Amino acid sequence: MATGTVQSNGIELFYETRGPEDGIPLIFVMGLSAQLVFWPEGLLDALANRGYRVIAFDNRDAGKSTRIRAPFKYGPLQAMLRYMVGARVHAPYTLDDLVADTFGLMDALGIERAHLVGASMGGMVVQLAAATDPDRVLSVTSIMSSTNSPFLPPPKPTALKTLVAPRVEIETVDQYVAFGLDMMAKLGGTLDQGREELENMFRRSWERGLNPRGIRNQFLAILATGNLTQRLKKVRCPAQVIHGGADPLIRPAGGKASARALRGARLTIIDGMGHDLPPSAQPRIAELIAANCARAGAVERPPLADDGAGQAAGG
């Protein structure tokens, strides 16, 4: 595995890559406030072992990537109300900027086209990327995401509180791990979430650095972008939508809406899965991603990055 930092769309993005350097690129985009370590190692390794050049990165305002400093006009609840009534939501950036970040990462790594996989907010980003520049996206897999339509069923109250409730004071890594486990218990379904895997994920997040302000920035970005439904009609690549049947945050109706909007998309509802990536579901998710990539029929090798692209270092 290698790590590095690249300049992209006026900011810096930290990334990790695994698998053969000449493999077809498969880029993973994470969700709201989540660092790249939220992608399970087993899932990434499963795709790398199939010969893909697997790349995961920290979005802006997460992990080791650039943090955006901007004043807030209002709190998350007020922003949600504005969104629901059709009023404009002001934000430091939108999901279109995250799409540009993703394409900028590809440019910096010398990648012309790639398969894209996104979870939650990242699912919206990869769907939008495939609509924005169809020539650069070989396939798109959207996990536990939606079209961002205001007409979709809202989150369950307990799940919504994980996003908009007042933040608690956290001073130690153990407190953060406990907070994270409690949050995931509210977001999970009936499948075992793998406590050891989750604990390791939150400890790594703490060590890499937290950015509470970035959570609101990204949340506002989702609301400010608005409904993606009409834009998604431009997507022409193979699309796979994966959703948990017990997701309390982005309800299954969100995944179904994406599958309707993406022409020819395949929809898979995993019984018992919530807004998470439980160990028992990971092999199936890997299979679905690989099958969707295969549908693209990509056979050409992507160009390798120039020697000066990025600041790669062994990791």
Steps between C-alpha positions, in 0.01 A plus 500: 500500500618853422383836633541854379363852474402672174384845397142485375252776420693753710532279809706203620361147512659212690461158340593135538539255215533122493511236232703497176608842372396402148159373610181672389431776757219449749447810715308498831330819626388511863202669663419782738784572747648156433870452437636248251557258788123449513539276194554148640846366423352166398276662240783702344737202504240277337487733198877555493549122496284489187759716325348845538704804596293588808517861615332650808538861612396750763243746371562866568419571867582142605811325624826627355353700213451880494266649757272782387451797731183697433236671718167326556180685414280262698493168683423159351134493608433841345681389185285186478181704536611734223573202278166336568305816406707562188698798628863545400757350736828689517811283538880539466485250211269247336519140387609632159822613668549149638451366148768742377724383785459139386581581138796711620632199692473293183688767304778515758539121491500486121162324480281575200206277593406300808230294667345695789352368826339728757327457836229731637605855404774337293229313312348832399845622393570203273152509348546870428850441362362249248242759392750787489767337283376163368818444296710473816286253694511133400238387751336629815401315817290694751470357852245613764439825311221675310405765245494759781136574422314690775196282431665180625407357843696677776746324731371338814532749791767300684712486185445868419631597842837350411534777240339805660508444877730721709855364505629358827837588646753233411849521649647151462515229238303263722219756529500540124485126441208471744324789324560337162371160608185659641449693175543188286260305721234759412584483128533123471243239412470144627831371357798481733710811446830347611599680818875446458494639146301805612727567798804490275329734252427762764844473659663557161271797438604655831867448425467653152321808636138604543328800342159560664449819300530302179191297588281808471675615183433168329143483630431847360661394171246219464207732563637779281537262204136402499314229312719299261221311324489690172879523473539125546316437175828587324677196648579237235745266672405178682352580840456286809299625797547322834291583804431360842147383556519629858674834434355754748687804363458486122198278473479224236277730295813710438681214331191411300477861381860488377436173319202656322696813403809315371418342164541124508612495863491180700359523852601272786337530843695316769267378774600605850768748390469851638704811425823308533721240333472196729759222458245240392385722211845598376566193278168553324568872457841420350339255257240757395764767442716262296202385293405859426856582396496199269184632334698800382715271287809719550804326355754774438769575758490851650809720464733496796556818697797716408794487737408840641131428558421506869739447785471126538674325784495146629226445749 
